[in-house]
Amino acid sequence: AGPRVESRRRGKKAERSTTRQDTMINDEGQNVDLYIPRKCSWSNRLIGAKDHSAIQINVGHLDDKGVYTGKYTTFAIGGAVRHRGESDSGLDHLWSKKKAEMGQ
């Protein structure tokens, strides 16, 4: 029997191309990655795929009469923040900050 295939490949490291993009973008310029991780709006930590206690909330914008305008702001809260019991105060602070940015 001849030499093994594994012995010829041993010692070679897989080289990563420096021109390769880390995201998959199609011809129209749209991101087509299968999984895009979220970040916690309060702690700025990544929310992992297995964090089943994480939540994402869309808060609707209202006009002066209290009618929904069709716009919303999305907040994501990680499971660690919810476990510590900080999600309520965190969302309140984030929404107050967002309202100040919008001028409401």
N, C-alpha and C positions, 0 to 999 in steps of 0.2 A: 504494500500500500504506500501511496505517495504521502507527501507532507500534508498536514492538516490545514484547512483553510483558516482556522482560528489563529494558528501560529504565525501566519503571514500578516494578519491584521493586528496582532498584538503590538502595543506600543504606539499606534497611530491615534492621535486625538482628532475628534471631530472639530473642524474649524468652522467658526461662525462667520458668515460673510458680513462685512461692515456696511454693505450697501443694502442689505435686506431690511425691509420695514418690519416693525413689530406689530403693526395692525394690518388687517386685510381690507383693502379698498378695491371696489369694483371699478369698471370702466367709467361709470357716471360720477365717481368720486364719493360714493356712499360707503360708510363703514359697515362691513358685513361680518365682523367678528361674532362668534357664537356666544361668547360670554364677555360682558363688560362689567367689571366690578363697580359697586357703588361705594360712596364715601359717606360716613355719618356726618350729617350737617352740623351737629353739636360738637363732636370731638375730633372731626377730620380724620378719623381712622377708617381704613378700608373695612367694608362689610363683606365677610367671606361668603362663599356659596353655601356653606353648611350652617350659617347663622340663621336658624329658623325662627328666632325671636325678634329679628329685625323687622321694622315697619317702614312703610313709605306712605306719606300723607300728602294729598293735593289740597291746598287751602284756596278756595275760590275768592276772587276779587269782586267787590261790590262797588257800585257807584254811590253818589250822594243820597239817593233815594232808597238804598238798600237792595237794589236789583243786581243780580249776578251779571257780570259783563262778558262772560265767556272766557276770561283769562284766569289763570291759577298759578300758584307757586308750589313747587314740590319740595318737601323736606323728607330726608331719610334719617332714621334713628336706629343705631346699632343695638344689638341685644345687650351689650355690656352696660350701656347707658340706661336702658330700661331696667336691667337687673339692679342697678344702684338706686333706682327710683328718681332719676334726674330728668326723665323724658318730658314731664309736664312743664317744669320750669325752663327746660331747654327750648321746647317748642314756643313757649310764651316769649322768651327772650329773642329767639330767632324771628318770630313774626313781628315783634315790636321794632326790631332793627330793619326788617324788610319794609314795614309800613313807613318808617322814617325815610328810607331811600326813595320810596314811591311818592312821598309827599302827602300822605293821607293823615 
